[in-house]
Amino acid sequence: MSDKMGGPAFPQPMTADQQGGFHHTDEHPDRIGGMRLYDYYAAAAMQGLLAEYGNIQTSNAAAFELAQAAEIYASAMLTVRNIRMNELTEDVENARDVLGKTGKEDNE
């Protein structure tokens, strides 16, 4: 799953039961549960920010600023991840081109 939020951080196949609950199953791989990677990154950034700045008295405004900073870090991490994923895809395609040109017929 690919989306602007990075897809699921901890994907788990899920299916709904008749009571409105969810349970894990391998029968429906298209139904994925779990928090978004963006939220995971934001939580990790918030944890670091709180470790650094959490011991000071904070107002609601200061807490809001920390939350905004965590979201900025999460967005940056997803952007860098997407850039790197594109680079890796290009590397794989280039490797396939090279292997295709030197292929098995050269080794036989």
Long-range contacts (C-beta under 8 A, 24 or more apart in sequence): 1-32, 3-36, 4-38, 5-36, 5-37, 5-38, 5-39, 5-78, 6-36, 6-37, 6-38, 6-41, 6-78, 6-81, 7-36, 7-37, 8-32, 8-33, 8-34, 8-35, 8-36, 8-37, 9-34, 9-35, 9-36, 9-37, 9-39, 9-40, 10-34, 10-35, 10-40, 37-78, 37-81, 38-74, 38-75, 38-78, 39-74, 41-73, 41-74, 41-77, 41-78, 42-70, 42-71, 42-73, 42-74, 43-70, 45-69, 45-70, 45-71, 45-73, 45-74, 45-77, 46-70
